[in-house]
Amino acid sequence: MEPRTSCPFRAGDTDVSEITPDIIAEHGLSSDEYAQVEEIMGREPNLVELGIFSVMWSEHCSYKSSKKWLKTLPTDSPHVIQGPGENAGVINLGEGQAAVFKIESHNHPSYIEPYQGAATGVGGILRDVFTMGARPIMNLNALRFGDPRHPKTRHLLAGVVAGIGGYGNCVGIPTVGGEINFHPAYNGNILVNAMTVGLAPSDRIFYSAAAGPGNPVVYVGSKTGRDGIHGATMASAEFGDDSEEKRPTVQVGDPFTEKLLIEACLELMATEAIVAIQDMGAAGLTSSSFEMASKGGVGVELDLERVPMREAGMTPYELMLSESQERMLMVLKPGHEETARKIFEKWDLDFAVIGQLTSSRRMVLRWHGETVGDLPIDPLAEAAPEYDRPYTTSPPRAPLDTASVAESDDPLADLERLVGSPDLCSRRWVWEQYDHLINGDTIRRPGGDAAVVRLPDGQRGLAATTDCTPRYCYAAPVEGGKQAVAESWRNLCAVGAHPMAVTNNLNFGNPEKPEIMGQIVGCIEGMGEACRALDYPVISGNVSLYNETGGQAILPTPVIGGVGLVDDLSGMPSGALPAPDLDVLVIGETRGHMGQSLYLREIHAREEGPPPPVDLDEERRNGRFILHQIEEGRLSACHDLSDGGLLVALAEMSLAGNLGVSIELPETSPTVAWLFGEDQARYVVVTNDKQAVLEAAEKAQVKAEVIGRTGGDSLKLSSGHHISLDRLRRSHEEWFDRYMAENPADSVA
């Protein structure tokens, strides 16, 4: 039986006599955009040409609603080798090494088909990294699901986790970190953001700009099928009641082929054969060939019948729009074709010369000698829509009266509820499905502030984290954007890593709605402000819009993937309480901010007030202080404060170290606000030299106070309340196992 495609026509219809308004609408183009197409072409396009315009001008590929604002982000730094505009960003680590990294979304496909959607999201981001000449060394993710009580949530969660683990484990790259949150706003549109970090020689970075008219254009990897046709267009539209009908637009991945492709590409990269290389990601052969020619200022001619095909009767339309996985496009130096062919055939991969570069600056597509597409490259790129969409600024939230949050009769009973809630419970059920130790270089495993992987020199490490607090972004987009950057900064500092750069994944609803566009503008403004203040540039990223179903948008979710360098792994502090009879300090000022806190939501069922303000000078000062104390060897443990505040952070450190702690409550502050407030720029540290830390803090103008001492088998408050670690652990670890076992039929094999 022939596979269905999402295309409403048989794509042998390259010679359809008329492009109707219905066909134009099926391709996601407005009437104004189609008028531009006709103006550029000087005629009516045929179906193949229309398909090319459709995907290249889709929101997913062109960023037409966001690029005006993306241009405001800081992207430069002395250690940045490559910023936005390539397959991934690159930073210089010194000693001849570079880190290559990016984060990218696969939201719509993962909602439609969770296993393959998540798996191919991992595969796509891996290709973005090794395309640049880097060997991937770690994967991370950022996942958002709907209300756990929603009938689809368990099925989606099981499928996504299985897809991430299945692909990453098989391809042999450790999945070392990430985040998972739940909120009813994601009931109809989950988020699956995948991040990969790789290592490359700093003087051997590969780029996508094609060069050299006459040079051969080469296709390598898997054969092309009909999966994923119109995937980019599907990812640029809201969901309605027909989401299940979009299943054929989801790609199908093969991690074993991806592993072969990594090895074959890296082997060829060790030669001098490659002029340019590009992953076939969204929009497949169309985007890869078009982007390579556009960046290089050349033309390209493709003989599409030479493309390796896995299905009979495929047409030019399908070949250009297919998003089959594990494929790459290369431009080789003349005379190197046989060298490359032998390498790819050795790895049991397809290799085909499918065209050549020209000086025409046009894309010419042939099918058995007949021209089926002829498009100008530069005008198509330069005329790609860029919208300055109207937006409304989110009104400020009324301040939360802290006095309205009643003092707790038993704060540790509240803590037990918090650490057993979906957003704060142990993710062990998830991590156990990911191989996070493969290759043997994982130093800091999932569950801490940031993951850390050892670099080949043995002494240094690379740290990475993904962070965002969507409820903050919804309540105050600018402050929420700042906080996402600041939290990633803190997570890196907490493991002793010097923050170097970020990649971002901007997940929002429909930008044609002024309130949603206002969220986009506000979050980018806040992110930019934070990145400039922290010397923490944005070097790559992805935008995912139209994350709505039935008009219900997700929370604004601008995920930050941060990367930092640990200079000396031997001095890295633990994220757990390491030993008894050590002093516990809080670095940073505790003001008791309760607005938008998890305590307010989980204990009092209130989502109210503004998020905590972010003081970027304080973030920078406190982060640098933490790094200096780590370098001085004064901190045996460190953990940043975020969701749930101080008491949750202490509980996490206690459970990780299986060691209790006694906490001295302040005499003046409201206890509940001091324990559960989510003030920013704060860390919990453990030391055996508190006097030196306090003196250094005073000199650095950093707030520091001793709040407790390690020891015992429970958490104790000076008020007399206490809770055993065994009881706390049961609450913390039971939720996921119990939830996923409630209806095993929903799980994915």
C-alpha positions in Angstrom: 0.0 0.0 0.0 1.4 3.4 -1.0 2.0 5.7 2.0 -0.2 8.7 2.3 1.3 12.2 2.1 -0.1 15.4 3.6 -0.1 16.9 0.2 -3.7 17.2 -1.2 -2.5 16.3 -4.7 -0.5 13.6 -6.3 2.7 15.2 -6.8 3.1 13.9 -10.4 1.0 16.9 -10.8 4.1 19.1 -11.4 2.3 20.3 -14.5 -1.0 21.2 -12.9 -2.6 23.7 -15.2 -3.7 26.2 -12.6 -2.6 27.2 -9.1 -6.0 27.8 -7.3 -6.6 29.8 -4.2 -7.3 26.5 -2.4 -3.9 25.2 -3.4 -2.2 28.4 -2.3 -4.0 28.2 1.1 -2.9 24.5 1.5 0.6 25.7 1.1 0.3 28.3 4.0 0.8 31.4 1.8 -1.4 34.5 2.2 -2.8 36.2 -0.9 -0.3 39.0 -0.5 2.6 36.6 -0.2 1.4 34.8 -3.3 1.3 38.1 -5.2 5.0 38.5 -4.2 5.7 35.1 -5.5 4.2 36.0 -8.9 6.1 39.3 -8.9 9.4 37.5 -8.2 8.8 34.8 -10.8 7.3 37.1 -13.4 4.7 34.4 -14.0 2.6 31.9 -12.2 4.7 29.3 -10.4 4.2 25.6 -11.0 3.5 23.3 -8.1 7.1 22.4 -7.4 8.0 26.1 -7.3 5.0 27.0 -5.1 6.1 24.2 -2.7 9.6 25.7 -2.5 8.2 29.2 -1.7 5.8 27.7 0.8 8.5 26.0 2.9 11.1 28.7 2.6 8.6 31.4 3.6 7.0 29.4 6.4 7.3 30.7 9.9 9.4 27.7 10.8 12.1 28.4 8.1 11.9 32.2 7.6 11.2 33.5 11.2 9.1 36.2 9.5 7.4 37.3 12.7 10.4 37.2 15.0 13.5 38.1 13.0 13.1 41.9 13.5 13.4 41.3 17.3 16.0 38.5 17.1 18.3 41.0 15.5 18.4 42.9 18.8 20.0 40.1 20.7 23.8 40.3 21.5 25.7 37.7 19.5 29.4 38.7 19.8 32.1 38.0 22.3 35.9 37.4 22.0 35.3 33.6 22.4 32.5 33.4 19.8 33.7 31.7 16.6 30.3 31.5 14.9 27.1 33.2 16.0 23.5 32.8 14.6 23.1 32.0 10.9 24.8 28.6 10.7 23.6 25.1 11.6 24.9 25.7 15.1 26.9 28.2 17.1 30.5 27.8 18.0 32.6 29.0 20.9 36.4 28.8 21.5 37.3 26.8 24.6 41.0 27.3 24.2 43.7 24.6 23.9 42.6 24.1 20.3 39.0 23.0 21.1 35.7 24.5 20.3 32.2 23.8 21.6 29.4 23.6 19.0 25.8 23.7 20.2 22.2 24.5 19.5 18.7 23.8 20.7 15.7 23.2 18.4 12.0 22.4 18.8 10.0 19.4 17.6 6.7 20.5 19.2 4.0 19.9 16.7 5.4 16.5 15.5 5.7 15.3 19.1 2.1 16.1 19.8 0.9 14.3 16.7 3.2 11.3 17.1 5.2 11.5 20.4 7.7 8.8 19.9 8.8 9.6 16.4 8.4 13.4 16.9 10.7 13.4 19.9 13.2 10.9 18.3 13.6 12.8 15.1 13.9 16.0 17.1 17.0 14.5 18.7 18.3 13.3 15.4 17.8 16.7 13.8 19.7 18.6 16.4 22.6 16.0 16.4 23.0 16.6 12.6 23.0 20.4 13.2 26.0 19.9 15.4 28.1 17.3 13.5 27.5 19.2 10.3 29.8 21.8 11.7 32.6 19.2 12.2 31.9 18.5 15.8 31.5 15.1 17.5 28.4 15.3 19.7 29.2 14.7 23.4 25.9 15.3 25.2 22.2 15.8 24.7 19.8 17.8 26.8 16.1 18.6 26.5 13.3 20.9 27.8 9.9 19.3 27.9 6.5 20.8 28.7 3.3 18.7 29.2 -0.3 19.5 30.0 -2.2 18.8 33.2 -1.4 15.3 34.4 -5.1 14.7 34.7 -5.7 15.4 31.0 -6.5 12.2 29.2 -3.6 12.6 26.7 -0.8 13.7 29.0 0.4 10.3 30.1 0.5 8.9 26.6 2.4 12.0 25.3 4.9 11.9 28.2 5.6 8.2 27.8 6.0 8.5 24.0 8.3 11.5 24.2 10.6 10.1 26.9 10.8 6.8 25.0 11.6 8.6 21.7 14.3 10.7 23.3 15.9 7.7 25.1 15.5 5.4 22.1 17.2 7.7 19.7 19.9 9.0 22.0 20.8 5.7 23.5 21.0 3.9 20.1 23.2 6.6 18.5 25.5 6.5 21.5 25.3 10.1 22.8 24.5 10.5 26.6 21.4 12.4 27.5 22.7 14.3 30.6 20.2 16.9 31.6 17.0 18.8 31.0 13.7 19.9 32.5 10.1 18.7 32.6 7.1 20.8 33.7 3.4 20.4 33.6 0.6 23.1 33.1 -2.9 23.0 31.6 -1.8 25.6 29.0 0.1 22.7 27.3 -2.8 20.3 27.1 -3.2 20.8 23.4 0.3 21.6 22.4 3.3 20.0 24.3 6.8 21.3 23.9 9.8 19.1 23.0 13.0 21.1 22.7 16.2 19.2 22.1 19.8 20.4 22.6 23.1 18.9 21.6 26.6 20.0 22.5 29.6 18.8 20.5 33.4 19.2 20.3 35.5 20.2 17.3 39.0 21.3 16.6 38.8 25.1 16.7 40.6 25.4 13.4 38.4 22.8 11.6 34.9 24.2 11.6 32.7 23.4 8.6 30.2 25.9 7.1 27.3 25.8 4.7 28.1 28.5 2.2 28.5 26.9 -1.2 31.4 28.0 -3.4 32.9 27.2 -6.8 30.7 27.1 -9.9 31.1 23.6 -11.4 31.7 21.9 -8.1 29.7 18.8 -7.5 26.6 18.8 -5.2 26.5 15.5 -3.4 23.7 13.8 -1.5 24.6 11.3 1.3 22.9 9.3 4.0 19.5 7.6 3.9 17.2 7.4 0.9 14.4 9.8 0.5 10.8 8.8 1.2 7.5 10.4 1.5 7.6 11.0 5.3 7.6 14.6 6.6 6.3 16.3 3.5 4.9 19.7 4.5 6.5 19.3 8.0 7.8 22.9 8.0 4.4 24.2 6.9 2.6 22.1 9.6 4.9 23.5 12.2 3.9 27.0 11.2 0.2 26.7 11.9 -2.1 26.3 14.8 -3.7 22.9 15.6 -7.4 22.5 15.2 -9.5 19.4 15.4 -7.5 17.7 12.6 -4.2 17.2 14.4 -4.5 13.4 13.9 -4.8 13.9 10.2 -1.4 15.6 10.2 0.4 12.3 11.3 1.9 11.7 7.8 3.8 15.0 8.2 5.9 13.5 11.0 9.3 12.2 10.1 10.5 8.7 10.9 14.0 8.3 12.4 16.7 5.6 12.4 19.3 6.2 15.0 21.6 3.4 13.8 21.8 5.1 10.4 22.5 8.4 12.2 25.4 6.8 14.0 26.9 5.7 10.7 26.3 9.1 9.2 28.2 10.8 12.1 31.2 8.5 11.6 31.2 8.9 7.8 30.9 12.7 7.9 33.7 13.0 10.5 35.9 10.7 8.5 35.4 12.7 5.3 35.9 15.9 7.3 39.4 14.7 8.1 40.2 15.0 4.4 40.3 18.2 2.3 37.3 17.2 0.2 34.5 19.3 1.6 33.7 22.8 0.4 30.4 23.2 2.2 28.0 20.9 4.1 24.4 21.3 5.3 21.9 19.1 7.1 18.7 18.3 5.4 16.4 19.4 8.2 13.1 21.3 7.9 12.1 21.5 4.2 14.7 18.9 3.4 16.4 19.2 0.0 14.7 22.5 -0.7 16.1 24.4 2.3 19.6 22.7 2.3 20.3 23.4 -1.4 18.7 26.9 -1.3 20.5 28.0 1.8 23.9 26.7 0.6 23.6 28.5 -2.7 22.2 31.7 -1.1 24.9 32.0 1.5 27.6 31.4 -1.1 26.2 33.7 -3.8 26.0 31.0 -6.4 23.4 29.1 -8.3 22.6 25.4 -8.2 21.3 22.8 -10.7 19.9 19.5 -9.5 19.0 16.4 -11.4 16.3 15.1 -9.2 16.1 11.6 -10.7 19.6 11.0 -9.2 18.3 11.4 -5.7 18.3 8.0 -3.9 14.7 7.1 -3.3 13.2 4.4 -1.1 9.7 4.5 -2.6 8.5 3.9 -6.2 6.9 6.7 -8.2 8.2 9.6 -6.3 8.0 13.0 -8.0 10.0 16.2 -8.0 7.5 17.9 -5.6 7.9 15.1 -3.1 11.7 14.9 -3.4 12.1 18.6 -2.8 9.7 18.7 0.2 10.4 15.4 1.9 11.8 15.6 5.4 13.1 12.1 5.5 15.8 11.8 8.2 19.5 11.1 8.3 20.4 12.9 5.1 23.1 15.5 4.3 24.0 17.7 1.3 27.6 18.6 0.4 29.6 20.5 -2.1 32.9 18.8 -2.8 36.1 19.9 -4.5 36.3 18.4 -8.0 38.2 15.1 -8.1 37.3 14.1 -4.5 34.0 12.3 -5.4 35.5 8.8 -5.4 37.2 9.4 -2.1 33.9 10.5 -0.6 32.0 7.7 -2.3 34.2 5.0 -0.8 33.9 6.4 2.7 30.1 6.5 2.6 29.8 3.1 0.9 32.1 1.7 3.6 29.6 2.9 6.2 26.7 1.4 4.1 25.2 4.8 3.3 23.9 6.2 0.0 26.1 8.5 -2.0 25.0 10.3 -5.2 26.2 13.3 -7.2 22.9 15.0 -7.9 24.0 18.3 -9.4 26.5 21.1 -9.6 27.0 24.7 -8.7 26.6 27.4 -11.3 27.2 31.2 -11.5 23.6 31.9 -12.4 22.3 32.5 -8.9 19.3 30.5 -9.8 17.9 27.2 -8.6 17.2 25.0 -11.6 15.6 21.6 -11.1 15.5 19.0 -13.7 13.6 15.7 -13.9 14.9 13.3 -16.6 16.2 16.2 -18.6 13.1 18.4 -18.3 13.2 21.6 -16.3 10.5 21.3 -13.5 11.6 24.3 -11.5 13.6 27.5 -12.2 13.7 30.1 -9.4 15.9 33.1 -8.6 17.7 32.5 -5.4 18.5 36.1 -4.1 15.1 37.6 -4.8 13.4 34.7 -3.1 15.6 35.2 0.0 15.6 39.0 0.0 11.8 39.2 -0.5 11.1 36.6 2.3 8.4 38.3 4.4 9.5 40.1 7.5 6.6 41.3 9.5 6.5 44.1 12.1 3.4 42.7 13.7 1.3 44.8 16.1 1.6 43.9 19.7 0.2 44.9 23.1 2.3 45.0 26.2 1.2 42.7 29.1 -0.3 44.9 31.9 1.7 44.8 35.1 0.4 42.4 37.7 -0.8 43.9 41.0 1.7 43.3 43.8 1.0 40.4 46.0 0.3 41.2 49.6 2.6 38.8 51.4 0.4 39.1 54.4 -2.4 37.4 52.4 -0.3 34.2 52.4 -1.0 32.7 55.7 1.8 31.5 57.9 2.0 27.7 57.8 1.2 25.5 60.8 3.8 23.0 59.6 6.2 24.2 56.8 7.7 20.8 56.5 4.3 19.2 55.7 4.0 21.9 53.0 7.5 20.9 51.8 6.5 17.3 51.6 3.6 18.3 49.3 5.8 20.5 47.2 8.6 17.9 46.6 5.9 15.4 45.7 4.2 17.7 43.2 4.5 17.0 39.4 6.8 20.0 38.9 9.2 19.3 41.8 9.2 15.5 42.2 12.1 13.2 41.3 12.5 12.7 37.5 14.2 9.3 38.1 11.5 7.5 36.1 12.7 9.7 33.1 16.4 9.6 33.6 16.5 5.8 34.0 15.3 5.6 30.3 18.3 7.8 29.2 21.8 6.4 29.0 23.6 9.3 30.6 26.9 7.5 31.3 27.7 6.2 27.8 31.2 7.1 26.7 32.3 7.4 30.3 32.8 11.1 30.5 29.7 12.3 32.4 30.9 13.9 35.6 27.6 15.5 36.8 24.5 13.4 36.0 20.9 14.5 35.5 19.2 16.1 38.5 21.6 18.8 39.5 22.0 22.4 38.5 23.9 21.7 35.3 25.3 18.6 33.5 29.1 18.3 33.2 31.0 16.2 30.7 34.8 15.8 30.9 36.8 17.2 28.0 39.5 15.1 26.3 42.3 16.9 28.2 41.0 15.3 31.4 41.2 18.3 33.6 38.5 20.5 32.2 34.8 20.0 31.7 31.9 21.4 29.7 28.7 22.3 31.6 25.3 22.7 30.1 21.8 23.4 31.3 18.3 24.2 29.9 16.1 26.7 31.8 12.8 28.6 31.6 10.1 29.6 34.1 7.0 30.0 31.8 4.7 31.2 34.6 7.1 34.2 35.2 7.1 34.9 31.4 3.3 34.9 31.3 3.0 37.2 34.2 5.7 39.7 33.1 7.4 38.8 29.8 10.4 41.2 30.1 11.2 40.0 33.7 10.6 36.4 32.7 13.0 36.6 29.7 15.6 38.1 32.0 15.0 35.3 34.6 15.4 32.5 32.1 18.9 33.8 31.2 19.8 34.5 34.8 18.8 31.0 36.0 20.9 29.3 33.4 23.8 31.6 34.5 23.3 30.5 38.1 23.1 26.8 37.2 26.4 27.0 35.5 28.1 29.0 38.2 26.8 26.6 40.8 28.9 23.7 39.3 31.9 25.9 38.9 31.5 26.6 35.2 32.3 30.0 33.7 29.2 30.9 31.6 30.2 31.4 28.0 27.2 31.6 25.7 23.6 30.5 25.2 21.3 29.0 22.6 17.6 29.7 22.8 14.3 28.1 21.8 11.5 30.6 21.7 8.1 28.8 22.1 5.0 31.0 21.8 1.5 31.0 20.5 0.0 32.7 17.4 2.1 35.9 16.6 -0.9 37.3 14.7 -2.5 38.0 18.1 -1.2 41.2 19.5 -1.1 39.9 23.1 1.0 36.9 21.9 3.3 39.1 19.9 3.7 41.3 23.0 4.9 38.2 24.9 7.5 37.5 22.2 8.7 41.1 22.1 8.9 41.3 25.9 10.7 38.0 26.4 13.3 38.8 23.8 13.8 42.3 25.3 14.4 40.7 28.7 16.7 38.0 27.3 18.7 40.6 25.4 19.1 42.8 28.5 20.3 39.9 30.6 22.7 38.5 28.0 24.3 41.9 27.6 24.6 42.5 31.4 26.2 39.0 31.9 28.4 39.0 28.8 26.6 35.9 27.8 25.9 36.1 24.0 23.2 34.2 22.0 25.0 32.2 19.4 22.3 30.0 18.0 18.6 29.2 18.4 15.2 28.3 17.1 11.8 29.9 17.1 8.6 27.9 17.3 5.3 29.8 17.0 1.7 28.9 16.5 1.8 26.6 19.5 -2.0 26.7 20.0 -4.9 24.4 19.7 -8.4 25.6 19.3 -7.2 29.2 20.0 -5.7 28.2 23.4 -2.0 29.3 23.5 0.8 27.8 25.5 2.5 29.8 28.2 5.3 31.9 26.7 8.3 29.6 27.0 11.6 31.0 25.9 14.0 28.2 26.8 17.6 29.1 27.4 20.4 26.5 26.8 23.5 27.7 28.6 27.0 26.4 28.2 30.0 27.1 30.4 33.6 25.9 31.0 34.9 24.2 34.1 38.6 24.9 34.3 39.4 22.3 37.0 37.1 19.4 37.5 38.9 18.4 40.7 37.6 21.6 42.5 34.0 21.2 41.4 31.5 21.4 44.3 28.9 18.7 45.0 25.2 19.4 44.5 24.6 17.2 47.6 25.2 17.8 51.3 28.6 16.1 51.5 29.3 15.5 55.2 28.0 16.3 58.7 29.1 19.2 60.8 29.5 21.7 58.0 28.0 25.2 57.9 25.2 26.0 55.4 25.0 29.6 54.0 22.7 31.5 51.7 24.4 33.7 49.2 22.2 36.6 48.0 19.5 38.5 49.7 16.3 36.8 50.8 13.3 39.2 50.6 10.5 36.7 50.6 9.0 37.2 47.2 5.9 35.0 46.9 4.3 36.2 43.6 4.1 33.4 41.0 5.8 31.1 43.4 5.2 27.3 43.3 4.3 27.5 47.0 1.5 29.9 46.2 0.3 27.7 43.4 0.7 24.2 44.9 -0.3 25.0 48.5 -2.8 27.8 48.0 -4.0 27.1 44.4 -3.2 30.8 43.5 -1.3 32.0 40.4 -1.1 35.6 41.3 1.2 38.6 41.5 4.3 39.6 39.6 7.3 37.3 39.3 10.4 38.0 41.4 12.4 41.0 40.0 15.8 40.2 38.4 18.7 42.4 39.4 21.3 41.7 36.8 24.1 43.5 38.6 23.4 41.3 41.6 23.2 38.2 39.5 26.6 39.0 38.0 28.2 40.0 41.3 26.9 36.9 43.1 27.7 34.5 40.3 31.3 35.8 40.1 31.6 35.5 43.9 30.5 31.9 43.8 33.0 31.0 41.1 35.8 32.7 43.1 34.9 30.8 46.2 34.9 27.5 44.3 38.3 28.4 42.8 39.6 29.1 46.3 38.4 25.7 47.4 36.1 27.0 50.1 32.8 25.4 48.9 32.2 21.7 49.3 28.6 22.0 47.9 26.6 24.5 46.0 23.0 24.7 44.6 21.1 27.6 43.1 17.8 28.7 44.4 14.8 28.7 42.1 11.4 26.9 42.1 10.2 26.4 45.6 12.8 28.6 47.2 15.2 27.9 50.0 13.6 24.9 51.7 13.1 23.0 48.5 16.8 23.6 47.6 17.9 22.3 51.0 15.6 19.3 50.6 17.1 18.4 47.2 20.6 18.7 48.6 19.7 16.6 51.6 18.1 13.8 49.5 21.0 13.8 47.1 23.5 13.4 49.9 21.3 11.3 52.2 22.2 13.7 55.0 20.0 15.9 57.2 20.3 19.6 58.0 19.2 21.8 60.9 18.0 25.3 59.9 17.8 28.4 62.0 14.7 30.5 61.2 15.0 34.3 61.2 13.2 36.1 64.0 11.7 38.9 61.9 10.7 37.7 58.3 7.5 35.8 57.7 8.6 32.2 58.0 6.7 31.0 55.0 8.1 33.7 52.7 11.7 33.2 54.0 11.4 29.4 53.4 9.5 29.3 50.1 10.0 32.7 48.4 11.6 32.7 45.0 14.0 35.7 45.2 16.6 35.5 42.5 20.4 35.7 42.5 20.7 33.2 45.4 22.7 30.1 46.1 22.9 27.6 49.0 26.5 26.7 49.8 28.2 24.4 52.3 31.6 25.1 53.8 34.0 24.2 56.5 35.4 27.8 56.5 32.4 30.0 57.0 34.5 32.9 58.4 36.5 33.1 55.2 33.4 33.0 53.0 31.6 35.7 55.1 34.7 38.0 55.0 35.0 37.5 51.3 31.3 38.2 50.8 31.5 41.4 52.7 34.5 42.5 50.7 32.7 41.7 47.4 29.5 43.5 48.6 27.6 40.2 48.5 24.9 39.3 51.0 25.7 36.1 52.9 24.3 34.6 56.0 24.7 31.3 57.9 21.4 29.5 58.2 22.2 26.0 59.4 24.4 23.0 59.9 24.6 19.6 58.2 24.0 16.3 60.1 21.4 13.8 61.1 18.8 12.0 59.1 16.1 14.7 59.0 15.3 18.3 58.1 14.9 20.3 61.3 13.7 23.8 61.8 14.5 25.8 64.9 10.7 26.1 65.4 10.7 22.4 66.4 9.3 21.1 63.2 11.2 18.2 61.6 10.7 15.5 58.9 12.7 12.4 58.2 14.6 12.0 55.0 12.9 8.6 54.5 9.5 10.2 54.6 10.6 13.1 52.4 12.2 10.7 49.9 9.0 8.6 49.6 7.0 11.7 48.7 9.7 13.0 46.3 10.1 9.7 44.4 6.7 8.2 44.3 4.8 10.6 42.0 6.2 9.6 38.6 6.2 5.9 39.2 2.6 6.0 40.5 1.4 8.2 37.7 2.9 6.2 34.9 1.6 2.9 36.4 -2.0 4.2 36.7 -2.8 3.1 33.2 -0.1 1.0 31.6 -2.1 0.9 28.4 -1.1 4.5 27.8 2.6 3.7 27.8 4.6 3.3 24.6 6.5 0.1 24.0 
